[in-house]
Amino acid sequence: MSDIDIDSIFFPSQHITDPKWFAGRKGDIEKALQTLCTAGASMLIYGERGVGKTSFVEMIKQIAEGKSYFLFNSRYNFHKRFNQDKFKFKIISTICDEETNTTSKVLQSLITDPADGIKGLLSSRMEKIESTIKNKFTVDFLKLFVVSREVEDKKNALDFTEDSTFERFTNLIKTISAEVLNPNEGLLIVIDEFDQVKDSSKMASLIKKLSTGNVKFMLSGIAETYEQLLEGHRSVHRQLFNGRINLRLMTNDEIKEVFALVSENTKNAIRFEPSFIEEVIEKSNRYPYFVQLFGKLSIDAYYKEKGYHTPMIIHNQHLKAGLKKLGLNEEQMEQDYLAIIKDNPLKELAIKFLAKQTANKINDEEIFAFFHKVGVMGTQPKSTLTSLLAQRDPQFLIRERETSEYVIFANKIFKTFINLREPELIRIKNNEFILPN
């Protein structure tokens, strides 16, 4: 047992990088492979928060680079359809954030990043560049390599006005495609968390212009539809015909596979009772994030109870004990929860009721009827709901439409957290909410 790192079995704090821990998504991976093998095609990966988009993108990157795990793994058997020689891509990538929230800034990052950008790609191919394209590319290429160095002559560095950035990125990609890549190589341009970009319409024109031959894009981000993620999507309909991949919540079988892989990868030193897995399916609402978090919390609870003991057989009691540590392991949602309820038990009562509803939208009258049932009268129910709708940072509850009498959760994964967290100001008795005296 001492050779098993129990802290490296579940991955709630980061995306999965080792494919041996990656479960399911067979249809989505196959669709991505088809796109990689189709000339002129690019990909949009979209879905709600917490469905595992970044882990999925990482797996597709590894396949594109020629790593053969998924092609020959018996759970997938993709080698029966896809030739490994098709997957010889070089990759440049970036992750959008508050600093890279425009298309121009995203492109600047893709150009200048010394590890994952064009700068890093070209650094490894200096010899070929110098021998084949020095007459076409020397000026911009040399400037590219002084962008991040401390140089006295700042005039030698690239300027990054919006217009120059688009032109320079386009020219760099076209030159790399024609002159730098080896025969049969492709270039995959990966942009994760693209939902952070405010105006994405210019990216659509870039995809249309550059997604030809051996160049492809893979964009991913939080969105209910691919139209929300990429403005101007109609202009790139052909390029995205097969590459629109909507990652959804995990299926029950995929969740079971997560735990089967843990047992397989630890040679059955860690096992999970079927009733435990069923409870994970129910309580996680099939979010990959919570499946991973529940696994970690339950392993930690087992270790605290019994220490290293082979085999570790995980029961429902370990999940129950682990969930008592939920707030300590999910600090952001915990802070959001406390910021919403403050010291107001009526607010906690309301959000607990709302989170418990299985419907996506809840009518005001249902909320007021619940308050009446538990003895809250007068104007308090309406004022409490108004206050929750006015909540910002975090904003979690919104009107379905401006004039609608229905409210919905803006962040559905937070709804799951509210359901899981033990009450702070109210109590639960016989499965009913009880206000403090």
GUBATI-984220 format. One record per residue (C-alpha): residue number from 1; chain; x, y negated, z negated. Coordinates in Angstrom, 1 decimal. Layout:
BEGIN
DRENNU   n chain     xx     yy     zz
DRENNU NUM     A      X      Y      Z
...
//
This chain:
BEGIN
DRENNU   n chain     xx     yy     zz
DRENNU   1     A    0.0    0.0    0.0
DRENNU   2     A    2.9   -2.4   -0.6
DRENNU   3     A    3.6   -2.7    3.1
DRENNU   4     A    0.1   -4.2    3.8
DRENNU   5     A   -0.1   -8.0    3.6
DRENNU   6     A   -3.6   -8.4    2.4
DRENNU   7     A   -3.4  -12.2    3.1
DRENNU   8     A   -2.9  -11.5    6.9
DRENNU   9     A   -5.9   -9.3    7.6
DRENNU  10     A   -8.7  -11.9    7.8
DRENNU  11     A   -8.4  -15.3    9.5
DRENNU  12     A  -10.8  -17.9    8.1
DRENNU  13     A   -8.1  -20.7    8.0
DRENNU  14     A   -6.7  -20.4   11.5
DRENNU  15     A   -7.6  -18.9   14.9
DRENNU  16     A   -6.6  -15.3   15.7
DRENNU  17     A   -3.3  -15.0   17.5
DRENNU  18     A   -2.7  -11.2   17.4
DRENNU  19     A   -5.1   -9.4   19.7
DRENNU  20     A   -5.2   -6.3   17.5
DRENNU  21     A   -7.4   -8.2   15.1
DRENNU  22     A   -9.7   -9.6   17.8
DRENNU  23     A  -13.2   -8.0   18.0
DRENNU  24     A  -15.8   -7.9   20.7
DRENNU  25     A  -16.5  -10.6   23.4
DRENNU  26     A  -16.0   -8.0   26.1
DRENNU  27     A  -18.5   -9.6   28.5
DRENNU  28     A  -17.0  -13.1   27.9
DRENNU  29     A  -13.4  -11.9   28.4
DRENNU  30     A  -14.4  -10.1   31.6
DRENNU  31     A  -15.9  -13.3   32.9
DRENNU  32     A  -12.8  -15.2   32.0
DRENNU  33     A  -10.6  -12.6   33.9
DRENNU  34     A  -12.8  -12.9   36.9
DRENNU  35     A  -12.3  -16.7   36.9
DRENNU  36     A   -8.5  -16.3   36.5
DRENNU  37     A   -8.5  -14.0   39.6
DRENNU  38     A  -10.7  -16.3   41.7
DRENNU  39     A   -9.0  -18.9   43.8
DRENNU  40     A  -10.2  -22.5   43.0
DRENNU  41     A  -12.1  -21.5   39.9
DRENNU  42     A  -11.8  -23.0   36.4
DRENNU  43     A  -13.4  -22.4   33.0
DRENNU  44     A  -15.5  -24.2   30.4
DRENNU  45     A  -15.8  -22.5   27.1
DRENNU  46     A  -18.5  -23.9   24.9
DRENNU  47     A  -20.7  -23.1   21.9
DRENNU  48     A  -21.5  -24.3   18.4
DRENNU  49     A  -19.0  -24.9   15.6
DRENNU  50     A  -17.7  -21.7   14.0
DRENNU  51     A  -18.3  -19.2   16.9
DRENNU  52     A  -14.6  -18.5   17.5
DRENNU  53     A  -13.8  -20.6   20.6
DRENNU  54     A  -10.2  -21.3   19.7
DRENNU  55     A   -9.5  -17.6   19.0
DRENNU  56     A  -11.1  -16.7   22.3
DRENNU  57     A   -9.1  -19.3   24.2
DRENNU  58     A   -5.9  -17.9   22.6
DRENNU  59     A   -6.8  -14.4   23.9
DRENNU  60     A   -7.4  -15.7   27.4
DRENNU  61     A   -4.1  -17.6   27.4
DRENNU  62     A   -2.3  -14.4   26.4
DRENNU  63     A   -3.9  -12.4   29.2
DRENNU  64     A   -3.1  -15.2   31.7
DRENNU  65     A    0.6  -15.0   30.7
DRENNU  66     A    0.6  -11.3   31.5
DRENNU  67     A    0.3   -9.8   28.1
DRENNU  68     A   -1.4   -6.5   28.7
DRENNU  69     A   -3.1   -5.6   25.4
DRENNU  70     A   -6.7   -6.3   26.6
DRENNU  71     A   -6.1   -4.8   30.0
DRENNU  72     A   -5.1   -1.4   28.7
DRENNU  73     A   -6.9   -1.2   25.3
DRENNU  74     A   -9.4    1.6   25.3
DRENNU  75     A  -12.0   -0.8   23.8
DRENNU  76     A  -12.0   -2.8   27.0
DRENNU  77     A  -10.4   -0.8   29.8
DRENNU  78     A  -10.1   -3.9   32.0
DRENNU  79     A   -7.2   -2.3   33.9
DRENNU  80     A   -9.8   -0.3   35.9
DRENNU  81     A  -11.0   -3.5   37.5
DRENNU  82     A   -8.2   -6.0   37.3
DRENNU  83     A   -4.6   -5.8   38.6
DRENNU  84     A   -2.0   -6.9   36.0
DRENNU  85     A   -0.1   -8.6   38.8
DRENNU  86     A   -2.9  -11.2   39.0
DRENNU  87     A   -2.0  -12.6   35.6
DRENNU  88     A    1.2  -14.5   36.0
DRENNU  89     A    0.3  -18.0   34.8
DRENNU  90     A    2.4  -20.7   33.2
DRENNU  91     A    0.5  -22.7   30.7
DRENNU  92     A    0.4  -26.3   29.6
DRENNU  93     A   -2.0  -27.1   26.8
DRENNU  94     A   -3.2  -29.7   24.3
DRENNU  95     A   -5.7  -29.9   21.5
DRENNU  96     A   -7.8  -33.1   21.4
DRENNU  97     A   -8.3  -35.1   18.2
DRENNU  98     A   -9.1  -38.6   17.1
DRENNU  99     A   -5.8  -39.8   18.7
DRENNU 100     A   -6.5  -38.1   22.0
DRENNU 101     A  -10.1  -39.0   22.5
DRENNU 102     A  -10.0  -40.3   26.1
DRENNU 103     A   -9.1  -38.4   29.3
DRENNU 104     A   -6.1  -40.7   29.8
DRENNU 105     A   -4.7  -39.8   26.4
DRENNU 106     A   -5.3  -36.1   27.0
DRENNU 107     A   -3.3  -36.3   30.2
DRENNU 108     A   -0.5  -38.2   28.5
DRENNU 109     A   -0.3  -35.5   25.9
DRENNU 110     A   -0.3  -32.8   28.6
DRENNU 111     A    2.6  -34.6   30.4
DRENNU 112     A    4.9  -35.5   27.5
DRENNU 113     A    4.5  -32.7   24.9
DRENNU 114     A    8.0  -31.2   24.7
DRENNU 115     A    6.7  -27.7   23.7
DRENNU 116     A    3.3  -27.2   25.3
DRENNU 117     A    3.2  -29.9   28.0
DRENNU 118     A    4.6  -30.5   31.5
DRENNU 119     A    7.8  -31.7   29.9
DRENNU 120     A    8.3  -28.4   28.1
DRENNU 121     A    7.4  -26.4   31.3
DRENNU 122     A    9.9  -28.3   33.4
DRENNU 123     A   12.6  -28.1   30.8
DRENNU 124     A   12.8  -24.4   31.3
DRENNU 125     A   13.1  -24.7   35.0
DRENNU 126     A   15.7  -27.4   35.4
DRENNU 127     A   17.9  -25.4   37.7
DRENNU 128     A   15.2  -24.7   40.2
DRENNU 129     A   13.9  -28.3   40.0
DRENNU 130     A   17.4  -29.7   40.7
DRENNU 131     A   18.0  -27.4   43.7
DRENNU 132     A   14.6  -27.7   45.4
DRENNU 133     A   12.8  -31.0   44.6
DRENNU 134     A   15.3  -33.6   43.6
DRENNU 135     A   14.6  -35.8   46.6
DRENNU 136     A   10.8  -35.8   45.9
DRENNU 137     A   10.6  -35.9   42.2
DRENNU 138     A   13.7  -37.3   40.6
DRENNU 139     A   12.5  -40.7   39.4
DRENNU 140     A    9.4  -39.6   37.5
DRENNU 141     A   11.1  -36.4   36.4
DRENNU 142     A   14.0  -38.1   34.8
DRENNU 143     A   11.7  -40.7   33.2
DRENNU 144     A    9.7  -37.9   31.8
DRENNU 145     A   12.7  -36.6   29.9
DRENNU 146     A   13.4  -39.9   28.1
DRENNU 147     A    9.8  -40.5   26.9
DRENNU 148     A   10.4  -39.0   23.4
DRENNU 149     A   14.1  -39.9   23.0
DRENNU 150     A   15.4  -43.0   21.3
DRENNU 151     A   16.8  -45.0   24.2
DRENNU 152     A   17.8  -48.6   24.3
DRENNU 153     A   16.5  -49.2   27.8
DRENNU 154     A   12.7  -48.8   27.3
DRENNU 155     A   12.2  -49.7   30.9
DRENNU 156     A   13.3  -46.2   31.8
DRENNU 157     A   10.4  -44.6   30.0
DRENNU 158     A    7.2  -43.8   31.7
DRENNU 159     A    4.4  -46.4   31.5
DRENNU 160     A    1.0  -45.0   30.6
DRENNU 161     A   -1.6  -47.4   31.8
DRENNU 162     A   -4.9  -45.5   32.6
DRENNU 163     A   -4.5  -45.7   36.3
DRENNU 164     A   -0.9  -44.7   36.3
DRENNU 165     A   -1.6  -41.7   34.0
DRENNU 166     A   -4.2  -40.2   36.3
DRENNU 167     A   -2.0  -40.7   39.4
DRENNU 168     A    1.2  -39.4   37.7
DRENNU 169     A   -0.6  -36.3   36.3
DRENNU 170     A   -2.1  -35.5   39.7
DRENNU 171     A    1.2  -35.9   41.4
DRENNU 172     A    3.1  -33.9   38.8
DRENNU 173     A    0.6  -31.0   39.0
DRENNU 174     A    0.6  -30.9   42.8
DRENNU 175     A    4.4  -31.0   42.9
DRENNU 176     A    4.7  -28.2   40.2
DRENNU 177     A    2.2  -26.1   42.2
DRENNU 178     A    4.0  -26.5   45.5
DRENNU 179     A    7.6  -26.6   44.4
DRENNU 180     A    8.3  -25.4   40.9
DRENNU 181     A    6.2  -22.2   40.4
DRENNU 182     A    7.5  -18.9   41.6
DRENNU 183     A    5.6  -17.0   44.3
DRENNU 184     A    2.5  -15.4   42.8
DRENNU 185     A    2.6  -17.6   39.7
DRENNU 186     A   -0.3  -19.9   38.7
DRENNU 187     A   -0.6  -22.9   36.3
DRENNU 188     A   -3.3  -22.8   33.7
DRENNU 189     A   -4.1  -26.2   32.1
DRENNU 190     A   -5.7  -25.6   28.7
DRENNU 191     A   -7.6  -28.4   26.8
DRENNU 192     A   -9.1  -27.3   23.4
DRENNU 193     A  -11.6  -29.3   21.4
DRENNU 194     A  -12.6  -31.3   24.5
DRENNU 195     A  -15.8  -32.4   22.7
DRENNU 196     A  -13.6  -35.1   21.0
DRENNU 197     A  -13.2  -36.9   24.4
DRENNU 198     A  -15.6  -39.8   24.7
DRENNU 199     A  -15.7  -40.2   28.5
DRENNU 200     A  -15.2  -36.9   30.2
DRENNU 201     A  -16.5  -37.8   33.7
DRENNU 202     A  -12.9  -38.5   35.0
DRENNU 203     A  -11.9  -35.0   34.0
DRENNU 204     A  -14.5  -33.6   36.3
DRENNU 205     A  -12.9  -35.3   39.3
DRENNU 206     A   -9.5  -34.1   38.3
DRENNU 207     A  -10.7  -30.5   38.1
DRENNU 208     A  -12.3  -30.8   41.5
DRENNU 209     A   -9.1  -32.3   43.0
DRENNU 210     A   -6.6  -29.9   41.3
DRENNU 211     A   -8.4  -26.6   41.0
DRENNU 212     A   -7.2  -25.2   44.2
DRENNU 213     A   -4.8  -22.4   45.0
DRENNU 214     A   -2.8  -21.5   41.9
DRENNU 215     A   -4.0  -24.3   39.5
DRENNU 216     A   -6.8  -23.8   37.0
DRENNU 217     A   -8.3  -25.6   34.0
DRENNU 218     A   -9.7  -24.1   30.8
DRENNU 219     A  -11.6  -26.5   28.7
DRENNU 220     A  -13.3  -25.7   25.4
DRENNU 221     A  -15.3  -27.5   22.9
DRENNU 222     A  -18.4  -27.8   20.7
DRENNU 223     A  -21.6  -28.1   22.9
DRENNU 224     A  -25.0  -26.5   23.3
DRENNU 225     A  -24.7  -26.7   27.1
DRENNU 226     A  -21.8  -27.0   29.4
DRENNU 227     A  -23.4  -30.3   30.7
DRENNU 228     A  -22.8  -31.8   27.2
DRENNU 229     A  -19.1  -30.9   27.3
DRENNU 230     A  -18.3  -32.2   30.8
DRENNU 231     A  -19.9  -35.3   32.3
DRENNU 232     A  -19.9  -35.3   36.1
DRENNU 233     A  -20.3  -31.5   36.0
DRENNU 234     A  -22.3  -31.4   39.2
DRENNU 235     A  -19.3  -32.5   41.2
DRENNU 236     A  -17.4  -29.4   40.1
DRENNU 237     A  -20.2  -26.9   40.3
DRENNU 238     A  -18.3  -24.7   42.8
DRENNU 239     A  -15.2  -24.7   40.6
DRENNU 240     A  -17.2  -23.7   37.5
DRENNU 241     A  -19.6  -21.3   39.2
DRENNU 242     A  -18.4  -18.2   37.3
DRENNU 243     A  -16.4  -20.0   34.6
DRENNU 244     A  -19.1  -21.4   32.4
DRENNU 245     A  -18.7  -19.2   29.3
DRENNU 246     A  -21.2  -19.8   26.4
DRENNU 247     A  -19.7  -18.2   23.3
DRENNU 248     A  -22.5  -17.2   21.0
DRENNU 249     A  -22.8  -15.8   17.5
DRENNU 250     A  -21.4  -12.3   17.1
DRENNU 251     A  -23.6   -9.3   17.5
DRENNU 252     A  -24.0   -6.8   14.7
DRENNU 253     A  -21.8   -4.3   16.5
DRENNU 254     A  -19.1   -6.9   17.0
DRENNU 255     A  -19.1   -7.7   13.2
DRENNU 256     A  -18.9   -3.9   12.5
DRENNU 257     A  -15.9   -3.8   14.8
DRENNU 258     A  -14.1   -6.5   12.8
DRENNU 259     A  -14.1   -4.3    9.8
DRENNU 260     A  -13.4   -1.1   11.8
DRENNU 261     A  -10.2   -2.9   13.1
DRENNU 262     A   -9.1   -3.7    9.6
DRENNU 263     A   -9.4    0.0    8.6
DRENNU 264     A   -7.7    1.1   11.8
DRENNU 265     A   -4.8   -1.4   11.5
DRENNU 266     A   -4.2   -0.4    7.9
DRENNU 267     A   -4.5    3.3    8.6
DRENNU 268     A   -7.6    3.5    6.4
DRENNU 269     A   -5.9    2.0    3.4
DRENNU 270     A   -8.7   -0.5    3.4
DRENNU 271     A  -12.3    0.7    4.0
DRENNU 272     A  -15.7   -1.0    3.8
DRENNU 273     A  -19.0    0.5    2.6
DRENNU 274     A  -21.7    0.3    5.2
DRENNU 275     A  -24.0   -1.6    2.8
DRENNU 276     A  -21.2   -4.2    2.4
DRENNU 277     A  -21.0   -4.7    6.2
DRENNU 278     A  -24.8   -5.0    6.4
DRENNU 279     A  -24.8   -7.7    3.7
DRENNU 280     A  -22.0   -9.6    5.6
DRENNU 281     A  -24.1   -9.5    8.7
DRENNU 282     A  -27.1  -10.9    6.8
DRENNU 283     A  -25.3  -13.6    4.8
DRENNU 284     A  -22.9  -14.8    7.5
DRENNU 285     A  -25.7  -15.5   10.0
DRENNU 286     A  -23.3  -13.8   12.4
DRENNU 287     A  -20.8  -16.7   12.4
DRENNU 288     A  -17.3  -15.3   13.0
DRENNU 289     A  -15.9  -17.9   10.6
DRENNU 290     A  -18.0  -16.6    7.7
DRENNU 291     A  -17.3  -13.0    8.6
DRENNU 292     A  -13.6  -13.7    8.3
DRENNU 293     A  -14.1  -15.7    5.1
DRENNU 294     A  -16.2  -13.0    3.5
DRENNU 295     A  -13.6  -10.4    4.3
DRENNU 296     A  -10.9  -12.4    2.7
DRENNU 297     A  -12.9  -13.3   -0.4
DRENNU 298     A  -13.9   -9.7   -0.9
DRENNU 299     A  -10.4   -8.4   -0.5
DRENNU 300     A   -9.2  -11.0   -3.0
DRENNU 301     A  -12.0  -10.0   -5.5
DRENNU 302     A  -11.0   -6.4   -5.2
DRENNU 303     A   -7.3   -7.2   -5.8
DRENNU 304     A   -8.3   -9.3   -8.9
DRENNU 305     A  -10.3   -6.4  -10.3
DRENNU 306     A   -8.0   -3.4   -9.5
DRENNU 307     A   -4.7   -4.7   -8.1
DRENNU 308     A   -3.0   -2.7   -5.4
DRENNU 309     A   -4.8    0.6   -5.3
DRENNU 310     A   -5.0    2.9   -2.2
DRENNU 311     A   -7.5    3.2   -0.7
DRENNU 312     A   -9.2   -0.1   -1.2
DRENNU 313     A  -12.9    0.6   -0.8
DRENNU 314     A  -14.8   -2.7   -0.6
DRENNU 315     A  -18.4   -2.8   -2.0
DRENNU 316     A  -21.1   -5.4   -2.2
DRENNU 317     A  -20.0   -6.2   -5.7
DRENNU 318     A  -16.7   -7.6   -4.2
DRENNU 319     A  -18.6   -9.8   -1.8
DRENNU 320     A  -20.8  -11.1   -4.6
DRENNU 321     A  -17.7  -11.9   -6.7
DRENNU 322     A  -15.9  -13.4   -3.8
DRENNU 323     A  -18.8  -15.8   -3.0
DRENNU 324     A  -18.4  -17.4   -6.4
DRENNU 325     A  -15.1  -18.7   -5.0
DRENNU 326     A  -16.7  -20.0   -1.8
DRENNU 327     A  -16.4  -23.7   -2.6
DRENNU 328     A  -12.7  -23.4   -3.5
DRENNU 329     A  -12.0  -21.8   -0.1
DRENNU 330     A  -14.1  -24.1    2.0
DRENNU 331     A  -13.1  -27.5    0.7
DRENNU 332     A  -14.6  -29.6    3.5
DRENNU 333     A  -18.1  -28.2    3.4
DRENNU 334     A  -17.9  -28.2   -0.4
DRENNU 335     A  -17.0  -31.9   -0.4
DRENNU 336     A  -19.9  -32.6    2.1
DRENNU 337     A  -22.3  -30.7   -0.1
DRENNU 338     A  -21.4  -32.7   -3.2
DRENNU 339     A  -21.4  -36.0   -1.2
DRENNU 340     A  -25.0  -35.2   -0.2
DRENNU 341     A  -26.5  -34.2   -3.5
DRENNU 342     A  -24.5  -36.6   -5.7
DRENNU 343     A  -26.3  -36.4   -9.1
DRENNU 344     A  -29.8  -36.1   -7.6
DRENNU 345     A  -31.4  -32.7   -8.2
DRENNU 346     A  -34.3  -33.6   -5.8
DRENNU 347     A  -31.8  -33.8   -2.9
DRENNU 348     A  -30.3  -30.4   -3.8
DRENNU 349     A  -33.8  -29.0   -4.0
DRENNU 350     A  -34.6  -30.3   -0.6
DRENNU 351     A  -31.5  -29.1    1.2
DRENNU 352     A  -31.7  -25.7   -0.4
DRENNU 353     A  -35.3  -25.4    0.8
DRENNU 354     A  -34.4  -26.7    4.3
DRENNU 355     A  -31.4  -24.3    4.6
DRENNU 356     A  -33.5  -21.3    3.6
DRENNU 357     A  -35.9  -21.8    6.5
DRENNU 358     A  -35.2  -19.5    9.5
DRENNU 359     A  -36.8  -21.8   12.0
DRENNU 360     A  -34.6  -24.2   13.8
DRENNU 361     A  -36.9  -27.2   13.1
DRENNU 362     A  -39.0  -27.9   10.0
DRENNU 363     A  -42.1  -30.1    9.9
DRENNU 364     A  -42.3  -32.9    7.3
DRENNU 365     A  -45.5  -31.6    5.9
DRENNU 366     A  -43.8  -28.2    5.1
DRENNU 367     A  -41.2  -30.1    3.1
DRENNU 368     A  -43.8  -32.2    1.3
DRENNU 369     A  -45.9  -29.1    0.6
DRENNU 370     A  -42.8  -27.4   -1.0
DRENNU 371     A  -42.2  -30.4   -3.2
DRENNU 372     A  -45.8  -30.3   -4.3
DRENNU 373     A  -45.6  -26.6   -5.1
DRENNU 374     A  -42.6  -27.1   -7.5
DRENNU 375     A  -44.3  -30.1   -9.2
DRENNU 376     A  -42.7  -33.1   -7.5
DRENNU 377     A  -45.4  -35.6   -6.8
DRENNU 378     A  -45.9  -39.2   -5.7
DRENNU 379     A  -43.5  -41.0   -3.4
DRENNU 380     A  -40.4  -38.9   -4.4
DRENNU 381     A  -40.7  -36.3   -1.6
DRENNU 382     A  -40.9  -38.9    1.2
DRENNU 383     A  -38.1  -41.1   -0.3
DRENNU 384     A  -35.9  -38.0   -0.8
DRENNU 385     A  -36.3  -36.9    2.8
DRENNU 386     A  -35.7  -40.5    4.1
DRENNU 387     A  -32.5  -40.7    2.1
DRENNU 388     A  -31.3  -37.3    3.4
DRENNU 389     A  -31.9  -38.4    7.0
DRENNU 390     A  -30.0  -41.7    6.4
DRENNU 391     A  -27.0  -39.7    5.1
DRENNU 392     A  -23.8  -40.4    7.0
DRENNU 393     A  -20.4  -38.9    6.6
DRENNU 394     A  -21.5  -36.2    6.7
DRENNU 395     A  -24.6  -36.6    8.8
DRENNU 396     A  -26.2  -33.2    8.6
DRENNU 397     A  -29.9  -33.7    9.1
DRENNU 398     A  -31.5  -35.5   12.1
DRENNU 399     A  -34.9  -35.9   13.7
DRENNU 400     A  -35.6  -33.6   16.6
DRENNU 401     A  -36.6  -36.8   18.5
DRENNU 402     A  -36.9  -40.4   17.3
DRENNU 403     A  -40.7  -40.1   16.9
DRENNU 404     A  -40.8  -36.5   15.9
DRENNU 405     A  -42.2  -35.1   12.6
DRENNU 406     A  -39.6  -32.3   12.7
DRENNU 407     A  -36.1  -32.3   11.2
DRENNU 408     A  -33.2  -30.2   12.3
DRENNU 409     A  -29.7  -29.4   11.1
DRENNU 410     A  -27.0  -31.3   13.1
DRENNU 411     A  -24.4  -28.8   11.9
DRENNU 412     A  -25.9  -25.2   11.8
DRENNU 413     A  -22.8  -23.6   10.2
DRENNU 414     A  -23.2  -26.1    7.3
DRENNU 415     A  -26.8  -24.8    6.9
DRENNU 416     A  -25.3  -21.3    6.2
DRENNU 417     A  -22.9  -22.8    3.7
DRENNU 418     A  -25.8  -24.5    1.8
DRENNU 419     A  -27.6  -21.2    1.6
DRENNU 420     A  -24.5  -19.4    0.2
DRENNU 421     A  -23.4  -22.0   -2.3
DRENNU 422     A  -24.6  -21.6   -5.9
DRENNU 423     A  -26.8  -24.5   -7.0
DRENNU 424     A  -25.1  -27.4   -8.7
DRENNU 425     A  -27.9  -29.3  -10.3
DRENNU 426     A  -30.9  -26.9  -10.1
DRENNU 427     A  -31.4  -23.3  -11.0
DRENNU 428     A  -32.8  -20.2   -9.3
DRENNU 429     A  -35.2  -17.9  -11.2
DRENNU 430     A  -37.0  -14.9   -9.7
DRENNU 431     A  -35.8  -16.2   -6.3
DRENNU 432     A  -37.5  -19.5   -6.8
DRENNU 433     A  -35.9  -23.0   -7.2
DRENNU 434     A  -36.3  -24.5  -10.7
DRENNU 435     A  -35.7  -28.2  -11.5
DRENNU 436     A  -33.8  -29.0  -14.7
DRENNU 437     A  -36.0  -30.1  -17.6
//
